[in-house]
């Protein structure tokens, strides 16, 4: 969409207010400036101090903070973001307000609060299967139903791509395995294409090729499909046929994580069967599934 004059004026106004608010919260000590010297005490840094620390001209930074329509580069914005102690999300916001394509959010280990919140989310999805995977499709966590229905368990490789092709228990249950294999590989290629220089994806592709000729053949087709919805048909040894629709959901605060929720379809009494599997009676025989 073409940016109108009104939209640009609003964006630059937001840029001005944002930079002023970020500058005001950084103390001279946090910025590494020496104390004393008769410095006038202000709530935060002065504009000229930000300019010096970021290695840019004082006039240029003043124009930037005033919201003038000037040329900016990612390198300069990164320097300003560093001086103003911006988080990854704030740095991304700075790019947007400056009219540049924003960088990806930096990711790290989930903190305890987020990990506990995500665990509560997938546990609340019970009695239906749910799991969370990272950008390389490593399984971060799963609920009890994913263990009972899909056969997820500690002794697996704990990678949703590798286990799909190598886990005999899951393959024995997945009546829609062949169709879903084509979709899965196309979705994984789409995920890889978002990070073409990522060595982690390359290593995982090589591992998958080494353990599965079926994966290799599908990978060489070079099909592309975005992650989203997939129908799954499972033949469970205790309750028979189950029909699900799996949905992938991104976590905005952690773009490297995907929540996969399995919703039962109104076919073959799937809801009733899965609810029974989650009951005390069903759990006794299906938490660690037997090969069917």
MOVEN-V751373 format. One record per backbone hydrogen bond with DSSP energy under -1.0 kcal/mol. CO is the residue of the C=O (numbers start at 1). NH is the residue of the N-H. Records with the same first field share a line. If there is no record, write none. Layout:
BEGIN
CO->NH / NH
END
This chain:
BEGIN
4->8
5->9
6->10
7->11
8->12
9->13
10->14
11->15
12->16
13->17
14->18
15->19
16->20
17->21
18->22
19->23
20->24
23->45
27->31
28->33
29->32
46->50
47->51
48->52
49->53
50->54
51->56
57->61
58->62
59->63
60->64
61->65
62->66
63->68
64->67
68->70
73->77
74->78
75->79
76->80
77->81
78->82
79->83
80->84
81->86
82->85
87->91
88->92
89->93
90->94
91->95
92->96
93->97
94->98
95->100
96->99
111->115
112->116
113->117
114->118
115->119
116->120
117->121
118->122
119->123
120->124
123->126
125->128
129->262
130->143
131->260
132->140 / 141
133->258
134->137
137->160
138->134
141->132
143->147
144->148
145->149
146->152
153->156
158->139
159->163
161->165
162->166
163->167
167->171
168->172
170->174
173->175 / 235
174->177
176->180
177->181
178->182
179->183
180->184
181->185
182->186
183->187
184->188
185->189
186->190 / 225
187->191
188->192
189->193
192->195
195->198
198->202
199->203
200->204
201->205
202->206
203->207
204->208
205->209
206->210
207->211
208->212
212->216
213->217
214->218
215->219
216->220
219->222
228->248
230->246
232->244
233->175 / 176
234->242
236->240
240->236
242->234
243->265
244->232
245->263
246->230
247->261
249->259
251->254
254->257
257->251
258->133
259->249
260->131
261->247
263->245
265->267
267->270
269->273
270->274
271->275
272->276
273->277
274->278
276->279
279->283
280->284
283->287
END
